[in-house]
Amino acid sequence: MAVSATVAVAGAGLAGLAAAWELSRAGATVVVLDAGRRPGGVVVTERRDGFVIEGGPDGFPASEADIQDLARETGIGGRLVDQLARGSSLWTGRRLEPLAEGQAAALLGIQISSDVEAQPAAPLQCGFRSFATGMADLVEALVARVGPAIRPAQGVTGLAPATRGWRLSLTGGSTLEAEGVILALPAWIAARLVTAAGVPAARRLDEVIYYPTTTVSLAYREDQPATPLAGTGFVSAPELAEGGAAVRACSYSWLKYPGRAPPGHALLRAFVGPVDGDPAVAAHAELARILGISGSPLWSRAFTWTRGLPRYQSGHAGHVAAVRERLARLPPLAIAGAGFDGAGVSACVKSGREAARQVLRRVGA
């Protein structure tokens, strides 16, 4: 049954776009509000001279169906690609040693699930998937379908009950009324808005810690590394990071997925810790030593997220459940995204679509 209500989605990251897709399919009038000018959130893909450069996530576990289902629904299921290389290594400071599947994520402290007790290694056994010309393929497909609903540079600054639903205060002083609202925003922003809307327990959502991340993509000729590389990349031993090493991990992007570099070239993606000066210079210097790279990179591209991957404290899932239980007593309002339900892109898609379904059930009642 079609829904005639207006639903506002705050946030045009992957969770917000997935929510907007779900809402629009049900016939709701959707307005997507985002403080930035570019949809996609941390999903950023640049295409340059035959290279595909990822500024955010470069793929997702092949066992996770939500993002793949969405890709098929939006007509780009044929653009899904499988991971080519398998296996990763540990850089001990002297040599590269093989790592068991899934151990690299554990060493990096990556939490795919918002449940801190969950073990992320199991779903990684099936490898990863991505899209033919980068993760932005999915963002672009969603924007092509819900784009007219997106209002860039219009963030939500406040939220208050209205006669029918909610009144949203927006950047610049304007307002918008909607029967339902989905906050697909970082946890620290959603915590403030939901608390002000009458849910004191939402203050606990601000306990989610977003760690800064910097990645540097570097292009080389394939003959610049001293020896042929194999596998998906390497992780540096934790003690090296504690000792000030710049490169925490490195992905062999052109070996990991097809089409990431033109023939005869290599594309590396380094995850860089705090450094003095240019992170690209520091990354190249260490990679040259570890991988025996001769000469300089053809080019480099650094991306820094001052608030990158979320890390969840003990009891996080319970706090989120308590907030959602309280939200069920208010006019239709839902929260979605990496700050609540898991940092992986598929988790964000699932979170956004489920939030949309919750709101649709209530505005359509």
N, C-alpha and C positions, 0 to 999 in steps of 0.2 A: 504494500500500500504506500502510495506516494505521501511524502510529508511536505506540508506547505510552510513550515516554520523557517525563520531566519536563525542561523547558527553562526556565531563568530568563533573563529579559530585564531588564537593568539600564538604566533610562531609559525614561520614558513620553513622550518627544518623538515627532515624526512618524516618525523612523527606528525607534524602539522599538515603536511601535504597529503600523507596517507589518510588522515582524518578527513580532510577536505574532499578527497576522492570518494570515500565511503559515504559522506553526507550528500554529495552531489548526485551519486548514483541513486540515492533514495528520494531525490526530488527536492531536498531542502535548498533554500537560498543560503549560499555560503559566502562569508566575508572572511578573508585571511589577512590578518594584521601582523605586520612584522616591522620591527624597529630598523632593520637593515634594508639594503637596497638589492640584495642578491638572495634569491631563494635557495634552499638546500642546506643551510646551516653549515656544519663541518664537512659536508660532502662537497668537495671542490676538485674538479678535474680540468687540467689545462692540456691542450693538444698543440704540439709544436714540432714542425719539421719531421713528422712521422713518429714522434715520441708521445706517450700518454703519461702525464705526470699527475699523481694524486697528492692533493694537499691534506686530505683527511683519510678516512678508511679506504683501503684498496680492495676489499672483498668481504666475504662472510662465510661461515661454515656451510658446507654443501648440504649438511643435514637439516638446516633451518629452512622451512618451507614458506614462511610468511612473505618474505621479500620476493621469492620466486613466483609465488601465486600472484602477487601484485604486478610483477613484471609481465606475466602472461595476460592478465586482465587489461593492462594498458597497451598491449600489442607489441611488446618488445621481448617476449619469451625467447625468441630466436636469437637474441643478442647475449644471452647467458653463455658464459665460457667457463670451462673447467681449469683448475690449476694444472699446470704442466709438470713442473718439478715437484719432487717430494723430498722431505728430509731437511733438517737444519743442523747447524753446528754451534759449538760453544767456543768462543775465543778466550783462551786461558791466559793470554798475555805472551804466550810463546808459540802456540799452535792452535789450529782449528780441530776440534774433536766432535764426533757425531753426538747428536742429542736424540733422545726418545721423542716420538711424536707427541706434541702437546706440551712438552717440557719448556719450550721457549716461551710460551704464553705465561706459564707458571713463574718462570724466572723474572719476567717483566712485570708480574703482578697484575696482569690484565684480568678484570672481572667482567665476563660476558653477561652473567646474570646479576640481578640486583640482590640476590640471596647470597650473603657472604659465606654461607656454609656450602654453597654449590661448588662442585668440582668442574672447572671449565674444560678439562682435558678430554673428557669422553666424546663430546660432539665433534671435536677436532680430528678424530681418527679418520673421518671420511674426507678430509681435505677441505679446500675452499673453492669458492666460485666467485666470479665477478661479471662484468659486462664488457662487450667487445671493445668499446672505446672509452672505458672508464666508468666509475660509479655514477658520474653525472648523467649517464644515459637514462637512469631511472628518474632522476630529478627533472630532466628535460621532458621526459614522457608525461610526467604528472603535471608539469607547468603547461604543457600543450593542451591539457584537458581541463585544468582548473585555473589557468592563468588569469582570465578576466576577473576572477574573484580576489586576486592577490592585490593588496594595497601596501606597496613598499614604503619604507620610511614613516610608518604609522605604528608606533608601539603602543601597548596598553599600559597606562600609568595608574589606573585605578579601576575598581569594580564595586558596584553597589546594587542592591536589589531594586528592581523597577516594577511597574504595574504588571507587566508580563515578562518575567525573566530578569534580565540584568541591564544595567546602564554601564557602559564602559567609557572611561575617560581616556582620551588618546593624546599622543604627542601633538603639541601645538594648541591644545585647549579644546578641541572638538570632542563630541560624544557620539556614541552609537548605542542603540538599544537592540537587544536580541533575545529571543526566547530561550536559547541555550548558548553555553560558552564552553569551549575546550581550551585549556591552558597548556599548550605544547611548548613550554618554556623551560629554561634551566631552573633547577630546584630553588636556587636562592631568590629568583624573581617570583616564581610561583608561590613560594612560602610567604612572601610579603603580601601578595595580592589576596591569597586565600585567607590568611590571618585577618586582614582588614575586612574581608567579607563575612567574618563571623565564625571562623574556625580556629580557635587558639592553638589546637594541637598541630596545626600546620607549621608552627615555628620550628618543630623538630626536623622538618624537611631541609632546613638550612644547614643541617649537620653534614649533608653530602659535600665531600671535598672534591673540587675540580683541580686536578694537577696541571701545571703548564706543560705543553709539549711543543717540541720543535722538530720538524723533519726537513731534511735537505735531499733533494733529488739531484744527482750528478750524472751527466752524460759523458761517455768515453767511446773511443773506438774499441772494438772487441779485442784487439790485439794489445791494448795497453796493460791489462792485468798480466803479471808474469806467467801465471798458470791458468788453464781453463777452470772456471768456477762451476760448481754443481750444487744442486739443492735450491732451497728458497732463500737462504741467507744465513746469518749467524747472530747470536746474542753474546754480548760480552759478559764475562763472569762478574757477579755482583761486587766482588772486592775491587775490580778495576774501576767501576763507576765510583765507588767510595774513595778511590785513590785519585779521582779527578779526570779519568778518561772521558773524552768528549763523546765518542760513539757508544751508545748503549746497545744498539742493535743495527743491523743492516739487512735490507731486503734486496735480493737480486731480481729486481722487478721484471727485467726482460726475459728471465728464465721462468719466473713464477707464473705469469699469464701470457697468452699469445698477444702479439701486436703491440707490445709496449715500447719497442724501439725498432727503427728501420734496420734492414740487413747490414751486417758488419759493425753494428754498434751495441753498446751495453748501457743499461740504465740502472744505477744503484740508488737506493733510498735509505738514508741514514737517519736514525732516531738519535737526536743529539741532546745531551744534558746541558746544564748551565756552562757557558764558556765566556771568556773575555774576548771581545772582538767579533768578527764575522763568523757565524756558525758554519757557513759553507767552506771557509778556509780551514777551520779546525777539522771538519769532517773529512775533507780531502786529504789533509796531512796524515790523519790516523788510518784512513782506508788505504792510502798509498803504502804505508808501512805494513799493514795487516795482509793486504792482498797483492802486494808487489806491483802496484800500479806505477807505470812510468809516464812522465809528462803531466800536463795539466788537464783538467776536465774541459770538454768542449764548451760546456756551460753548466751552471748550477742554479737551483731555485729553492729558496728556503721558505717554509711556512711556519709561523709561530702562533700557537693558540695559548693565550695567557690563562685561559680556563679551558683545559682540554678534556681528557677522560675523567669521568666521575668515579670516585671510590666511595663505597658504602660502608657505613659503620655498623657494628653489631646491632641487631634489632631494627634495621632499616625497613625490611619488608613489613614488619608489624606496625611501624609508624605510618607507612603509606596506607595500609589497610584501615587503620583507625581514622585517617583523614578522609578516605573514600566513604567510610561508613557514615561519617558526619555530613559529607557533601550530599548524600542521598536524601537528607532531610531539607535541603535547600532547593531553590529553583534549579533547573538542569545545569549542572556545572561539573566538569570532569578535568582531571589532570592526566598528562601523557608525556612520554619522552624518556630520554636516557637517564635523567635524574631520578626516575622512579622505578622503572621496570627493566633496566639492563642497558649496557652501553653499546651493544652490537647494533648494527643497522637493521637487521631483521627484527630484533627486539623492539626497536623504535617503530617500525612499521606495524607490528602487532599491537603495540601500546596505543598508537594513534587510531587504528581502526577499531579497537575495542572501546576506546573512549567515545568514538563517534556512534557506535552501536548503543552504548549506554544512554547517550543524550537523545538519540533518535527514539528509543523506547519511551522516554519520558515526554518529549515534546509531541510525540504522536499519540500519546494516551488520551 
